[in-house]
Amino acid sequence: CCCNINNDSKHCKKCNKCIEHFDHHCNWLNNCIGKLNYSYFYLLLLILIINFILNIVICALSLFSKENNHKSKYDSIITAILGLAYIIGLINIGYLFIIHTWLRIKGITTYEYICLKEQEQERSSNSNINNNNSNCNRSDLNNKNKDKQNKSENNPLNHQIDVEHNNDNPNLSTILK
């Protein structure tokens, strides 16, 4: 990209634009999630969870109410199928919400997490660090980790995760645990 960007920015190939504090490209929203819209994305997940819970309760009340005898058998089957679909949706969205909550607590983005996992796999399989199959730009990740280290050195009240560097590679056990 020709733009002057921060160390935590990344160029998204799908959107063809630079995203400040890039987290991930969301195919469901057809948009990149970054600094400007991450809180809205997180709020969307929370609202979806509440919506699924309310719909499950409505389906359960409809199925197990005393007035259910007046409904046809097909209405009950459709309500049960909808309730099951809402439960499956709740499990999936709930899992995504838990992952993003964990990432927020750790202070890393989805992109950084994926890069760290790829580095961990490369180390465990003793493959070459410069593997061309990787989509992660390690210089971006190392710059981000150095920025976090500098911030914590300059501000004693900053409780962000400090990453130990060993030959410019982050210690994965510090971040992923």
Phi, psi and omega in degrees: 000144182275355184280155172276110187239164177282168179294333181267009177269156179214148176272124179271124180290329182285320180270341183058045175209161179273136182242123178287134183051056183303129175255301178192165172263121182267113179292330181291324179266351183053048183202156175277146177254123182210206185301317186287332186232009181296318181295325176292322177298315180297318178296321176301316178299317179296316179296321178297320179298313179299318179299314180297318180298314179298319179293324177295318179297316179298317178296317180295317178296322179293320181288321188255013178282159180291336180280001182295339181295334182277349180274156177284164180297325182291325176298319179294320179294316179296318178296319178295319179295317177298317178300318178295320178297320178294323178295317178297317177298319179297319179298314182293311180292323177298319178297316178297320178296317179297317179299313182290329174295316179298317179297321178295320178296319180286342179077028178236161179266168176299318179299315179295320179298315179297317178298317179295321177295320178296319178297319179297318179294321179296319179293318182291331180265005179055036178270172181291136181299327182271044180294126183285348180281349183281138177267358186268136175269104185295333178293324176298315182294316179294320176297319179297317180293323177293321177298317178298320180295317179295320179298317182289331177289323182281335183233105182292343179274352181283121183255031177290161180290126174271134181254124177283136181255134175230104185057044179063018175247129182292149176281109188293329182295333179290321185274317190275348180273000000 
